[in-house]
Amino acid sequence: MRTVLPLVLAALLASCATPAERAAQVEREVDQMITVYGPACEKLGYKADTDQWRDCILRLNAQERYERYSRMPTSTSCVGHRGFFHCTTF
């Protein structure tokens, strides 16, 4: 519950942001990804500012996000009757 509230608040604040503010936020996130994962991709042998280097950064970021969010607790709700169920996991 403690992690849900900040996420909901962030989503509400993001929905109130102008397109320019959202673009600035995305630009900051990209700059942070480059700062964090850029040196690792260079160490892996990719030349900076190439498409392969950018792809490496995106893959490392996606891997880290997957690992972080796969550890979060989930909740499953099922509704239905006599063998016909619809389940939702979040």
N, C-alpha and C positions, 0 to 999 in steps of 0.2 A: 504494500500500500504506500510505503514511503517513497518508492521509486515511481509510482504511477502519478502521484500528484505533481511532481516537477515536470514530468513529460506532458501532462495535460496542460499545465500552465504554459509551457514552452510552445505547445501547439496553438493555444489560444493567442499568445503573443505573436506568433509567426503569422497567424491568419489576419492580424490587424496591421501587419507591416506592409509598406508600400512595395511595389516591384523593385524600386531602387534599393530599398533596405534589404530585401530578400537577396538581390544580386550581390550586395556588399557582404552579406552573411555567407553566401556560397563561396565568394572569393576568399574570405578569411579561412573557411574550412579547407579550401584547396591549398592555400598557402601553408596551413598547418600540416596537411598531408605531405606536402613536398618537404617541409622542414623535418618531419619525423621519419618518413620512409625514403626520401631521396638518397641520403648517404648509404643506406642499406642496399638500395638498388645499384648504386655505383659500385659498391663493394662486390656485388654479385656479377659485375662485368658489363653492366649497361652504361652507355655513354649518356651523360646528362642532356636533357632537352631533346631526346629522341622519342619517337612513338613507343618503342619497346620500353624505355625508361618510364614513361608515363603509365603504360600498361602495368608495369611492375608495381608502381606506386598504388594504382587502383586495386590490384590483386592483393597486395599486402594489407591495405586498408580494409578490403572486404573480408579477408581472412580474420583479421583482428576483431572486426565487428561481429562476425559469425561466432567466434569463440566467446566474446563478451556476452552476447545476447542469448546464446544457447544455454548458458548457465543460469539465466533468469528463471524464476519459478513460473509455471504456467497453470492455467485453470481450464478445465474442460467441462462443458455443459452439454447434456444430451436431452432432446425432447422427442417424444414419439410414443408409439404403442405397437404391440404385437409384432415385433421384428422390424418395424419401419422407424428408424431413428435418424435424427439429424443432430450431429455433434459439432460443436464449435470449440476450438482451442485458442486461447489467447493468453 
